[in-house]
Amino acid sequence: MKKALTGILLLALILTMPSVYQRIHVEEANKIYELILPNYVIDEWMVNDPSITQDQVYNDLSEAGIQSISVEPDTLRTLERRGEITVISSSRMREYIVVNQHEPLDEFFNKEGLFIRANNEYPLEETVSELFKGIRAVEIIGVDYLFIPGQQEQLSSTAIGYDEKGIESILNAGFNVIPILSNVSEEIHLNKMITDLISLKSEHVNKILFSDQELPGYPEVKKVKSVATKLNDAGFSLLSIEFEKQAGFIETAYTMDLNVIRLHSLTVLSENLSISSERIIRAVKERNIRAIFITMSNDNPKEAITELSDVITTIDGGLASSYTMGESIPFNKIEISKWQLVIGLLGSIAYFGLATSTIINRRWFTLVTISFSSLLALGYVVLEQSIILKIFALALAIIAPIFAILIDKSTNSKGYLFTSYLKAIGITFLGIWFIIVLLNGNQFILGIDSFSGVKLVYILPIAFAVIYALWGNIKALLKLEVKYWHLLFFGSVAIIAFYYITRTGNTDSVSSLELQSRQLLEQFLYVRPRTKEFLIGFPLFVIALYVTKTSAKASLFILIPAVIGFLSMVNTFTHFHIPLSISLLRSFYSIVFGFIIGLFLVYLYKWVGRGLVERLKARWQ
């Protein structure tokens, strides 16, 4: 049976190569990243330093390396700030009337609202008449106003359109324009904004950034999809903000045919420019980020632009020469054929069969595993439900590390340490291969869909390794007389386990020393290997392989922490938004360094550890 399963596995591996190749090709073909600065930052600079001109700022930003400028919709508040209109609240207007002894207005004007008038021939009535209800014209002390009833804050912040002249000046300066759109609740406002956006669409106005936690039209899914369809038909791409959960975004992304570009947003801090540079470098090379939205903490324009230029120079030097600054574009579509998925499922079934025959070593259990997974695969062929693919991927991710550490060690063969190590790595990569094949597509590399069950991958293989090591001794352990040092030992293990689980997937809660070591590794290696792999899991696996020769039981206990290296490597490849080439390079470093460190530990064991083990054995006996 093993020969047949091995043959199916290798055939599936060969036949699914097009899927893996296509993903690598799509990721490597798109290495243009775009730097975006919000227009409001420029406005604030010009207010803070009236001596500088807009053209001067645009020229300096262009030389610094900024490609795009984002623009938010105009509101009554922003129009007033620019001097286009004058806005007076209803309460202030009543005071003004009393002070000037003007005759009181009609009862209609005593409600809450805003009095507005145009400056500089701004087309005020044309702009607001179709957006606000109940507007009435009134003359007060010889000045014509429009009165808009309603809550003042809501009226002042309502989007009313884009500054077309401002956008034209940005485009003339050679920048791309990124319109920002918030969730507009009123349908008439929403339709107006969408119409304005479509009229703005051009070669250099072709991406949309949604700014709120809810997308326009939410929670009405039909309305969300309607907006997305209009934007898609107009030719817009969608910017996806990393780490932001925007309600309605998934529906919009799929409606727009996954025409999505991943964006990372950050504020550049004057006191630590290097951290900002490193964050951007890591985002671009390690997370398929192709748009960077930058704001500046420094409100002095000359200093801020100098800082920005320094950051961009560092970014350019920190990325490989294959990356270039320019106008970001969506990834080409990964075409997923059903026959590739079916072959991937067959390969996974063969993998499960080989794994269970090695781990459990019961023919009936292997047959049950193959039968159950075959029925599940048949269910996918009939129903085409992606949840079945995710179940297979999760099973592969859990089984692969266990299968790897429990391989036949062949301690009598020549060079068994190296060959067994490579065999374990190969078994892990076979599991990873079929995970990549089954969960392939733009929705995964863009982070719109993701692998589920990361915590299980970090817990279950370790739990299995513990049970496997203790199997046959559990009854004796339950009858063991409990002593204080036992409690201390298990308490320490519990604390370590708790720390391990809570740190899983957490990239922020790390010490400054760890951050510095990570940065140092990245400077020398371009991407850093994972600590769990090259410093913990793989070296301990090498020790376990060596110890197997003299004490198979002791090696099983060493395999408990050793399995962390293999599950960590599997987990690396389940983060599909990380380019496959980066994951491969990172794993290569872990494998090589882990083996070298493992050999060093073997040397230490020969020199110091063996005598200590013998003394402990004698004491226990």
Secondary structure, DSSP 8 states (H G I E B T S, - for coil): -HHHHHHHHHHHHHHTHHHHHHHHHHHHT--EEEEEEEHHHHHHHHHH-TTS-HHHHHHHHHHHT--EEEE--B-HHHHHHTTSEEEEEHHHHHHHHHHTT-----GGGGSSEEEEEESTT--HHHHHTTTSSS-EEEEETTEEEEEEES-HHHHHH---B--HHHHHHHHHTT-EEEEEE----SHHHHHHHHHHHHHH-BTTB-EEEE-SSB-TTTT-HHHHHHHHHHHHHHT-EEEEETT---BTHHHHHHHTTT-EEEEEEEEE-TT-HHHHHHHHHHHHHHS---EEEEEES---HHHHHHHHHHHHHHHHHHS-TT-EES-----------HHHHHHHHHHHHHHHHHHHHHHT--HHHHHHHHHHHHHHHHHHHHH--HHHHHHHHHHHHHHHHHHHHTS---TTSTTHHHHHHHHHHHHHHHHHHHHHHHT-SHHHHTTSS----HHHHHHHHHHHHHHHHHTT-HHHHHTS---HHHHHHHHHHHHHHHHHHHHTT--SS--HHHHHHHHHHHHHHSS---HIIIIIIHHHHHHHHHHHTT-HHHHHHHHHHHHHHHHHHHHHHH-TTS-HHHHHHHHHHHHHHHHHHHHHHHHHIIIIIHHHHHHHHHHH-
